[in-house]
Amino acid sequence: MINGEKFSERPIRWAMIGGGRGSQIGYIHRSAALRDANFELVAGAFDINPERGKDFGKNLHVDPDRCYSDYKELIAAESKRADGVEAVSIATPNFTHFEIAKAALEAGLHVYCEKPLCFTVAEAEELEKIVEKSGKVMFISYGYAGHQMIEQARQLVANGDLGKIRIIKMQFAHGGNSAPVEKKSGAAAWRVDPKKSGPSFVIGDVGTHPLYLSEVILPELKIKRLMCKRESFVEGRALEDNAMTVMEYDSGAVAYIWSSSVNAGADFGFTFRIVGEKASIAWDAEHPNQLAYQIQGQAPAVLQRGAGYLYESARADDRIGGGHPEGLFEAWSNLYTKFAKAITLREAGKPIDFWYPGIEAGVTGVKWVEKCVESANNDAAWVNF
C-alpha cells in the first residue's frame, strides 16, 4: 500500500512544458506529480503566450524568473543552474512532442510526455535511440494504466486464471465530438487538424489508451496483423471521428478496438472485456474500482479495489484502503510515483524492476496508428504489424 514514505533523499526538480491556464490535462499532471512530494515544480514554460504563462506560473508559486517563454529558453537557462530541473513533463499539442522530447533528452533530462509520442515510426525510433544513448527515463502518459484493478487484471492473466486468451474487446468511444465543436473550441480544433494532430484523430487520441492497457494486461500477446475502417461523420472534418480496428495475434487470439468521439450520449465509454477459455474479466473506466470476474459455470463475481483477496502487486497500488473510492488522480499519481522511482533507480545505476509506459510503449502506439491509417486508406485491407 502506498503510504507516502519517501524513497529518495529529496524531491526531483521538475518543470512543465505546456499545461497552462485552462488546461485540464495540465492540472491532472501537477496534481499527480506533486501528491506524494516526489517532485517539486520549480520551473515551467506553461503557455504559448509568455506573459500569460508567467502570470499563471506565479499563481503556482513558481519563481517568475523560472517561468520561461518556451521550451528552448527553459532548457537553455535551467542547464546553466546548479539547481536546474532534472525532469520535464510535456503537455502540449501532438505536433510539438517530438522536437520538445528530443531537446529535453539530449539536454540530459528525464521526460514524461503526453501521447501520442510523435507522428511517425521513424521519429519514434529516433527518440528510442536517444533514450537508450542518454540513459534517461521516458514515460508516455497512459494514465489509466495506473488504476489498481489494471494490475489485478494483469495478474489474473499471468497466473492462468482465465486460461488461454481468445478474445479482447475494447472501446474508448465518447460523444464529445458528435457536433462540430471544433468551430468554437481551440482545444478541439487542433485535434482534428492534420498539421497539429497528425495522421489520425480518434485512433491516436483515444484508441491508443485501450491498446496500451492490452499491452499491460497481455504482455505475451504480439500483434500479427490488423485491419481498420475509419470514418468522418461530421461534415468537413479532415480526420476520422470513428474507427474500428480488428487485430490478430500470433497466439490465435483476436481483438477489436472501437475508437470514437461521436458515440452520442456517452460521456466517456472506455471499457474492455478479455475472454479466456476458462473465465473472462471486464472493466469500465467510469467505475474503475471494480473488475468483473466471470468463471464459466460459476456465479459472476465483482472484485473490489483495496480488498485483501487481490494479488499482492495490485494491493501495492492501493492508497486509501478498501471501500473508499479511488479515481483518475490516484491512477496518475501511481504512475508519477513509478516515474520518480525509475529516475531514482536509474540515477543510482540500479535496474528498474517494474513495468511502466516507457519509450517502447510510445513506439508501439505510433506504429499502431500508422498501420491503422495504412489499412483504412486501403479500403480496410489487412496489413502486417
MOKA-V693348 format. One record per residue. N is the residue number from 1. RES is the residue in one small letter. NEAR is the number of other ideal C-beta (glycine too) atoms within 8 Angstrom. D_LAST is the distance of its C-alpha to the last C-alpha in Angstrom with 2 decimals. Layout:
BEGIN
n->N res->RES near->NEAR d_last->D_LAST
n->N res->RES near->NEAR d_last->D_LAST
END
This chain:
BEGIN
n->1 res->m near->7 d_last->38.41
n->2 res->i near->10 d_last->38.15
n->3 res->n near->4 d_last->41.75
n->4 res->g near->6 d_last->41.66
n->5 res->e near->4 d_last->42.93
n->6 res->k near->6 d_last->41.92
n->7 res->f near->6 d_last->40.02
n->8 res->s near->9 d_last->40.61
n->9 res->e near->2 d_last->43.91
n->10 res->r near->4 d_last->43.36
n->11 res->p near->9 d_last->40.94
n->12 res->i near->14 d_last->38.21
n->13 res->r near->13 d_last->39.20
n->14 res->w near->15 d_last->36.63
n->15 res->a near->16 d_last->36.17
n->16 res->m near->15 d_last->34.35
n->17 res->i near->16 d_last->33.01
n->18 res->g near->14 d_last->33.12
n->19 res->g near->15 d_last->33.78
n->20 res->g near->11 d_last->37.33
n->21 res->r near->8 d_last->39.84
n->22 res->g near->4 d_last->38.41
n->23 res->s near->10 d_last->34.91
n->24 res->q near->6 d_last->34.02
n->25 res->i near->9 d_last->31.05
n->26 res->g near->13 d_last->33.36
n->27 res->y near->9 d_last->35.84
n->28 res->i near->12 d_last->33.27
n->29 res->h near->15 d_last->32.16
n->30 res->r near->12 d_last->35.83
n->31 res->s near->11 d_last->36.86
n->32 res->a near->13 d_last->34.13
n->33 res->a near->14 d_last->34.65
n->34 res->l near->10 d_last->38.42
n->35 res->r near->9 d_last->38.91
n->36 res->d near->10 d_last->39.25
n->37 res->a near->9 d_last->40.82
n->38 res->n near->11 d_last->38.22
n->39 res->f near->13 d_last->37.90
n->40 res->e near->9 d_last->40.62
n->41 res->l near->13 d_last->39.99
n->42 res->v near->11 d_last->42.00
n->43 res->a near->13 d_last->40.57
n->44 res->g near->16 d_last->38.43
n->45 res->a near->15 d_last->37.50
n->46 res->f near->14 d_last->37.32
n->47 res->d near->11 d_last->37.71
n->48 res->i near->4 d_last->37.33
n->49 res->n near->6 d_last->41.10
n->50 res->p near->9 d_last->42.68
n->51 res->e near->6 d_last->45.86
n->52 res->r near->10 d_last->44.17
n->53 res->g near->17 d_last->41.84
n->54 res->k near->10 d_last->44.86
n->55 res->d near->9 d_last->46.77
n->56 res->f near->13 d_last->43.89
n->57 res->g near->13 d_last->43.53
n->58 res->k near->10 d_last->47.25
n->59 res->n near->6 d_last->46.97
n->60 res->l near->9 d_last->44.46
n->61 res->h near->4 d_last->47.13
n->62 res->v near->12 d_last->45.20
n->63 res->d near->7 d_last->47.61
n->64 res->p near->8 d_last->47.91
n->65 res->d near->4 d_last->47.82
n->66 res->r near->13 d_last->44.29
n->67 res->c near->15 d_last->43.02
n->68 res->y near->13 d_last->41.45
n->69 res->s near->6 d_last->40.77
n->70 res->d near->9 d_last->37.15
n->71 res->y near->12 d_last->34.67
n->72 res->k near->7 d_last->35.98
n->73 res->e near->10 d_last->39.50
n->74 res->l near->16 d_last->38.46
n->75 res->i near->12 d_last->36.68
n->76 res->a near->8 d_last->39.52
n->77 res->a near->11 d_last->42.30
n->78 res->e near->12 d_last->40.89
n->79 res->s near->9 d_last->40.12
n->80 res->k near->6 d_last->43.86
n->81 res->r near->7 d_last->44.97
n->82 res->a near->3 d_last->45.75
n->83 res->d near->5 d_last->44.58
n->84 res->g near->10 d_last->41.53
n->85 res->v near->12 d_last->38.37
n->86 res->e near->9 d_last->35.97
n->87 res->a near->15 d_last->33.01
n->88 res->v near->15 d_last->31.86
n->89 res->s near->14 d_last->29.93
n->90 res->i near->15 d_last->28.31
n->91 res->a near->12 d_last->28.83
n->92 res->t near->10 d_last->28.70
n->93 res->p near->8 d_last->26.80
n->94 res->n near->13 d_last->23.15
n->95 res->f near->9 d_last->24.05
n->96 res->t near->10 d_last->26.19
n->97 res->h near->14 d_last->23.92
n->98 res->f near->11 d_last->22.68
n->99 res->e near->7 d_last->26.18
n->100 res->i near->13 d_last->27.91
n->101 res->a near->15 d_last->25.59
n->102 res->k near->11 d_last->25.78
n->103 res->a near->11 d_last->29.56
n->104 res->a near->14 d_last->30.04
n->105 res->l near->15 d_last->28.13
n->106 res->e near->8 d_last->29.95
n->107 res->a near->8 d_last->33.17
n->108 res->g near->7 d_last->32.62
n->109 res->l near->12 d_last->31.81
n->110 res->h near->13 d_last->29.60
n->111 res->v near->15 d_last->27.35
n->112 res->y near->14 d_last->26.39
n->113 res->c near->15 d_last->24.29
n->114 res->e near->9 d_last->23.58
n->115 res->k near->11 d_last->20.06
n->116 res->p near->13 d_last->18.00
n->117 res->l near->16 d_last->18.41
n->118 res->c near->14 d_last->18.32
n->119 res->f near->10 d_last->17.05
n->120 res->t near->8 d_last->14.64
n->121 res->v near->9 d_last->12.22
n->122 res->a near->6 d_last->15.09
n->123 res->e near->12 d_last->17.56
n->124 res->a near->14 d_last->15.73
n->125 res->e near->9 d_last->15.47
n->126 res->e near->9 d_last->19.11
n->127 res->l near->18 d_last->20.16
n->128 res->e near->12 d_last->18.55
n->129 res->k near->8 d_last->20.72
n->130 res->i near->11 d_last->23.69
n->131 res->v near->12 d_last->23.39
n->132 res->e near->7 d_last->23.39
n->133 res->k near->6 d_last->26.30
n->134 res->s near->9 d_last->28.28
n->135 res->g near->5 d_last->28.06
n->136 res->k near->11 d_last->28.04
n->137 res->v near->11 d_last->26.37
n->138 res->m near->15 d_last->23.87
n->139 res->f near->14 d_last->23.20
n->140 res->i near->14 d_last->20.99
n->141 res->s near->10 d_last->22.96
n->142 res->y near->13 d_last->21.38
n->143 res->g near->11 d_last->24.93
n->144 res->y near->12 d_last->24.55
n->145 res->a near->12 d_last->23.21
n->146 res->g near->13 d_last->26.81
n->147 res->h near->13 d_last->28.32
n->148 res->q near->17 d_last->30.06
n->149 res->m near->14 d_last->28.81
n->150 res->i near->14 d_last->25.13
n->151 res->e near->12 d_last->26.24
n->152 res->q near->13 d_last->28.18
n->153 res->a near->13 d_last->25.17
n->154 res->r near->12 d_last->23.27
n->155 res->q near->11 d_last->26.29
n->156 res->l near->12 d_last->26.78
n->157 res->v near->14 d_last->23.36
n->158 res->a near->6 d_last->23.91
n->159 res->n near->7 d_last->27.36
n->160 res->g near->6 d_last->26.38
n->161 res->d near->9 d_last->28.43
n->162 res->l near->14 d_last->25.96
n->163 res->g near->9 d_last->25.25
n->164 res->k near->6 d_last->21.94
n->165 res->i near->14 d_last->19.55
n->166 res->r near->9 d_last->18.99
n->167 res->i near->11 d_last->18.27
n->168 res->i near->14 d_last->17.26
n->169 res->k near->10 d_last->18.81
n->170 res->m near->15 d_last->18.75
n->171 res->q near->13 d_last->20.22
n->172 res->f near->14 d_last->21.55
n->173 res->a near->12 d_last->23.74
n->174 res->h near->13 d_last->27.01
n->175 res->g near->12 d_last->29.54
n->176 res->g near->6 d_last->30.42
n->177 res->n near->12 d_last->29.50
n->178 res->s near->9 d_last->30.92
n->179 res->a near->5 d_last->33.52
n->180 res->p near->8 d_last->33.24
n->181 res->v near->9 d_last->33.95
n->182 res->e near->11 d_last->32.64
n->183 res->k near->6 d_last->35.98
n->184 res->k near->5 d_last->37.82
n->185 res->s near->8 d_last->35.43
n->186 res->g near->5 d_last->34.25
n->187 res->a near->6 d_last->31.65
n->188 res->a near->11 d_last->30.20
n->189 res->a near->10 d_last->30.64
n->190 res->w near->11 d_last->28.41
n->191 res->r near->12 d_last->25.51
n->192 res->v near->13 d_last->25.53
n->193 res->d near->10 d_last->26.23
n->194 res->p near->8 d_last->23.27
n->195 res->k near->5 d_last->25.19
n->196 res->k near->10 d_last->25.36
n->197 res->s near->16 d_last->22.46
n->198 res->g near->12 d_last->19.73
n->199 res->p near->9 d_last->17.54
n->200 res->s near->15 d_last->17.58
n->201 res->f near->13 d_last->20.27
n->202 res->v near->16 d_last->19.59
n->203 res->i near->17 d_last->15.80
n->204 res->g near->15 d_last->16.32
n->205 res->d near->12 d_last->19.87
n->206 res->v near->12 d_last->19.74
n->207 res->g near->17 d_last->16.31
n->208 res->t near->15 d_last->15.11
n->209 res->h near->11 d_last->18.12
n->210 res->p near->13 d_last->17.26
n->211 res->l near->13 d_last->13.67
n->212 res->y near->15 d_last->15.45
n->213 res->l near->14 d_last->18.01
n->214 res->s near->13 d_last->15.57
n->215 res->e near->10 d_last->14.49
n->216 res->v near->11 d_last->18.26
n->217 res->i near->11 d_last->19.42
n->218 res->l near->11 d_last->16.80
n->219 res->p near->8 d_last->15.84
n->220 res->e near->5 d_last->15.45
n->221 res->l near->11 d_last->12.66
n->222 res->k near->7 d_last->9.10
n->223 res->i near->11 d_last->6.26
n->224 res->k near->9 d_last->5.46
n->225 res->r near->10 d_last->4.84
n->226 res->l near->15 d_last->6.85
n->227 res->m near->11 d_last->9.93
n->228 res->c near->15 d_last->12.28
n->229 res->k near->8 d_last->15.98
n->230 res->r near->14 d_last->17.97
n->231 res->e near->8 d_last->21.70
n->232 res->s near->10 d_last->24.45
n->233 res->f near->7 d_last->27.38
n->234 res->v near->11 d_last->29.80
n->235 res->e near->4 d_last->31.40
n->236 res->g near->5 d_last->30.86
n->237 res->r near->13 d_last->27.86
n->238 res->a near->7 d_last->25.53
n->239 res->l near->14 d_last->22.36
n->240 res->e near->13 d_last->21.10
n->241 res->d near->15 d_last->23.02
n->242 res->n near->13 d_last->21.24
n->243 res->a near->17 d_last->17.74
n->244 res->m near->11 d_last->16.27
n->245 res->t near->14 d_last->12.66
n->246 res->v near->10 d_last->11.96
n->247 res->m near->13 d_last->9.31
n->248 res->e near->10 d_last->9.55
n->249 res->y near->12 d_last->9.70
n->250 res->d near->7 d_last->10.61
n->251 res->s near->9 d_last->14.11
n->252 res->g near->7 d_last->14.55
n->253 res->a near->11 d_last->14.75
n->254 res->v near->11 d_last->13.76
n->255 res->a near->12 d_last->13.70
n->256 res->y near->12 d_last->15.10
n->257 res->i near->13 d_last->15.48
n->258 res->w near->10 d_last->18.32
n->259 res->s near->15 d_last->18.74
n->260 res->s near->15 d_last->22.16
n->261 res->s near->15 d_last->25.26
n->262 res->v near->11 d_last->27.41
n->263 res->n near->11 d_last->27.89
n->264 res->a near->6 d_last->31.63
n->265 res->g near->4 d_last->33.72
n->266 res->a near->9 d_last->31.03
n->267 res->d near->6 d_last->31.78
n->268 res->f near->7 d_last->28.56
n->269 res->g near->12 d_last->26.66
n->270 res->f near->14 d_last->24.26
n->271 res->t near->10 d_last->23.98
n->272 res->f near->12 d_last->21.91
n->273 res->r near->11 d_last->22.68
n->274 res->i near->16 d_last->21.19
n->275 res->v near->10 d_last->22.52
n->276 res->g near->13 d_last->23.23
n->277 res->e near->6 d_last->25.40
n->278 res->k near->8 d_last->28.44
n->279 res->a near->11 d_last->28.13
n->280 res->s near->11 d_last->26.27
n->281 res->i near->13 d_last->26.25
n->282 res->a near->11 d_last->26.22
n->283 res->w near->13 d_last->26.67
n->284 res->d near->9 d_last->27.79
n->285 res->a near->10 d_last->27.71
n->286 res->e near->7 d_last->31.10
n->287 res->h near->6 d_last->32.51
n->288 res->p near->15 d_last->30.70
n->289 res->n near->10 d_last->33.50
n->290 res->q near->12 d_last->32.88
n->291 res->l near->11 d_last->30.23
n->292 res->a near->12 d_last->30.81
n->293 res->y near->12 d_last->30.79
n->294 res->q near->11 d_last->31.45
n->295 res->i near->8 d_last->32.20
n->296 res->q near->6 d_last->32.64
n->297 res->g near->3 d_last->36.40
n->298 res->q near->7 d_last->37.47
n->299 res->a near->3 d_last->38.48
n->300 res->p near->7 d_last->35.66
n->301 res->a near->9 d_last->35.87
n->302 res->v near->8 d_last->35.03
n->303 res->l near->13 d_last->34.50
n->304 res->q near->9 d_last->36.09
n->305 res->r near->13 d_last->35.18
n->306 res->g near->14 d_last->37.68
n->307 res->a near->8 d_last->38.86
n->308 res->g near->5 d_last->40.01
n->309 res->y near->4 d_last->38.02
n->310 res->l near->12 d_last->34.62
n->311 res->y near->10 d_last->32.86
n->312 res->e near->6 d_last->34.37
n->313 res->s near->9 d_last->31.32
n->314 res->a near->13 d_last->31.21
n->315 res->r near->12 d_last->34.95
n->316 res->a near->9 d_last->34.54
n->317 res->d near->12 d_last->32.94
n->318 res->d near->14 d_last->36.00
n->319 res->r near->9 d_last->38.32
n->320 res->i near->7 d_last->41.18
n->321 res->g near->7 d_last->41.58
n->322 res->g near->9 d_last->41.04
n->323 res->g near->5 d_last->42.27
n->324 res->h near->7 d_last->41.76
n->325 res->p near->4 d_last->38.88
n->326 res->e near->14 d_last->36.28
n->327 res->g near->7 d_last->33.83
n->328 res->l near->8 d_last->31.58
n->329 res->f near->10 d_last->33.80
n->330 res->e near->13 d_last->33.86
n->331 res->a near->16 d_last->30.06
n->332 res->w near->14 d_last->29.71
n->333 res->s near->14 d_last->32.67
n->334 res->n near->14 d_last->31.01
n->335 res->l near->16 d_last->28.08
n->336 res->y near->15 d_last->30.58
n->337 res->t near->11 d_last->32.52
n->338 res->k near->12 d_last->29.49
n->339 res->f near->15 d_last->29.11
n->340 res->a near->14 d_last->32.79
n->341 res->k near->11 d_last->32.63
n->342 res->a near->12 d_last->29.68
n->343 res->i near->13 d_last->31.67
n->344 res->t near->11 d_last->34.80
n->345 res->l near->10 d_last->33.27
n->346 res->r near->13 d_last->31.54
n->347 res->e near->6 d_last->34.80
n->348 res->a near->6 d_last->36.68
n->349 res->g near->4 d_last->34.44
n->350 res->k near->6 d_last->33.44
n->351 res->p near->4 d_last->30.06
n->352 res->i near->10 d_last->28.18
n->353 res->d near->3 d_last->27.98
n->354 res->f near->6 d_last->26.27
n->355 res->w near->4 d_last->22.90
n->356 res->y near->10 d_last->22.49
n->357 res->p near->11 d_last->20.00
n->358 res->g near->11 d_last->19.80
n->359 res->i near->11 d_last->18.09
n->360 res->e near->7 d_last->14.98
n->361 res->a near->12 d_last->14.71
n->362 res->g near->19 d_last->15.33
n->363 res->v near->14 d_last->12.62
n->364 res->t near->11 d_last->9.96
n->365 res->g near->16 d_last->11.75
n->366 res->v near->16 d_last->11.86
n->367 res->k near->11 d_last->8.21
n->368 res->w near->15 d_last->7.80
n->369 res->v near->16 d_last->10.86
n->370 res->e near->11 d_last->9.94
n->371 res->k near->12 d_last->7.04
n->372 res->c near->16 d_last->9.66
n->373 res->v near->13 d_last->12.31
n->374 res->e near->9 d_last->10.89
n->375 res->s near->15 d_last->10.70
n->376 res->a near->12 d_last->14.06
n->377 res->n near->5 d_last->15.64
n->378 res->n near->8 d_last->15.08
n->379 res->d near->3 d_last->16.90
n->380 res->a near->8 d_last->14.15
n->381 res->a near->7 d_last->12.43
n->382 res->w near->7 d_last->9.43
n->383 res->v near->11 d_last->6.39
n->384 res->n near->5 d_last->3.78
n->385 res->f near->10 d_last->0.00
END
